Amino acid sequence: MNLLREELSWITPELCLTLFACVALLVDLFVQKGRESVMVGFFSLMGLLATAFFLYRQYGVTPPAQPVFGCMVVDPFSTLFKLFAVGALAFVVLFTMLSRQTRPDGYGEFYFILLCAGLGAFFLASTYNLLLMYLGLELLSIASYILAGYAKGNRRSGEAAMKYVIFGAVASGVMLYGFTLLYGMTGSIDLTVIGPKLRDQFALDHGTIPISVATGLCLAGFAYKISAAPFHFWTPDVYEGAPTPVTTFLAVASKGAGFAALLRFLQAGFIPDRTLGGPEAMMGYSDKLGTLVAVLAALTMTLGNLAALGQTNLKRMLAYSSIAHAGYVLMGVATMNREGFSSVLFYLVVYYFMNLGAFGVVMYYANTTGDEQIDDLKGLGWRSPLVAITMVAFLVALVGLPPTAGFIGKWFLFTAAVKKGFLWLAVVAGINSAISLFYYFRVARAMWLRPEEEAKYATVHASPAFAALLLVLAVGTVWFGVGFDSLLRYCDYSQNLLR
Amino acid sequence: MGLAGYLIVAAILFALGIACTVARKNVIYVLMGIELILNAANLNLVAFSRFVGGLDGQIFAIFSIILAAAEAAVALAIVLNVFGLFDSIRPDDPDLMKE
């Protein structure tokens, strides 16, 4: 009994989130019509706050990696990603409360499904168990399918949901098949057992074909979740068609959780402990896997950036930009070492601020004008300076220029790649950053370099709440470009404890 | 029959499922393909559980069957919605968002 209580206490954040998801569903029944969005949203925010509090208490856990029920693990790595997910959810809830795009009725279910998706991200970030990883992925995915199609009667939203569900179900099915092959080869579904077993198999030198097939199938599932090439085709349509708060969730929280699971998967299963010295075959395989990821990274960022150049819709442009950013982050994954992985964590946090901000501006703009075209932003800078200034900060960070966090994040990714010997990859990424300057600059030009008279819409005032949100995100974007020490140390620390 | 037989059947099912989804004739057709992929994985799990090790595989298979049902429910609801909006269940027909 005591043991049970002890173990349960480690998953308080998950329990808290589950509880408040149910509360959100119930509150919806008792609130008068028309006020659901605010009231249920308020309870969801309370729940996220409580969850964040429990997570904060686990911040400096001792012992550093606490197993729970033999299938979850609480360590700084998972805590970082859970805080990341909670923060993203909080912004998505706030965006939803301020948005007019989501349908007027049925908000209780919306927040319920959103919190459930967050729970899926929690499990995905904190498990070595293939079963729980699959469950977390499906919980996140199924909830996301529903959210993408939430704007009932909206044809674009319906199309987005259909494309998402078809693509997602196939990708997760393929990944499940890969998991079963791993299980067959090692007799275990625990990655911490699978790793050493694979090492033994490499030592026996049976050849790497079966392992390659299994890994390849698993990687397909992860690539879909983080929208990396060649599994990125769903991204532009889904991001454009889904309601903007949902797009924000998909671009930030869902992608972050996908990266968390990918890092754990690679770290536990496929990175030999170099100090102990694994069999030669495994070292070689790990390097080959790294090279494969590097090629995918180059492909992803190039495809994303080239497609983004021709876009006229702001949301669709940001969708392609988020594909390109998945490519940059994969550059850190490709190094298959600690330094690369901690630069991945750092960049994801930075990405969180700048993308939430950029999508926030899109939502605000679409909300007030019903328009998402880049050219129609003309003169916005003169009419709504606050929104336009924060947008410029996010754009500068997305390009990766100093003094923003985007620069520092990219710097770490580039150095990690170069140190590992992927000089060509760093060059490709550099060229890509230069390309991205063009399409991000187009937005800034439309906002600022056109005379005020050309503005298509009259002044669109941001509500104080919304202005505050944008300011917080903009300050974060710039702050981590200067005071990044503590964050970097935490990213590195959480890597130490991943074996 | 040994392990290999089960694996071969599962691999054939998997290939058929992929073929179904790639053909993209009709969304229902695609959803059936997805079921085939998931069932190929289930067959693998149960066979490995019998011949390689432990009950893990069977537990995994039970979870995966339940998830497949949940996924199918959501997918069918979405397809129904799309049919209402576009009067078509060909996956290529809704294309409002092309550049």
Interface residues (C-beta under 8 A of the other chain):
Chain A: L130 L131 Y134 L135 E138 I142 Y145 I146 G149 K152 G153 R155 R156 G158 E159 A160 A161 M162 K163 V165 I166 A169 V170 G173 V174 L176 Y177 F179 T180 L181 Y183 G184 G187 S188 I189 P236 D237 E240 G241 G310 Q311 T312 R316
Chain B: L7 F14 G17 I18 T21 V27 V30 L31 G33 I34 I37 L38 A40 A41 N44 L45 A47 F48 V52 G53 G54 D56 G57 I59 F60 F63 S64 L67 A70 E71 V74 A75 I78 V79 N81 V82 L85 F86 P91 P94 D95 L96 M97 E99
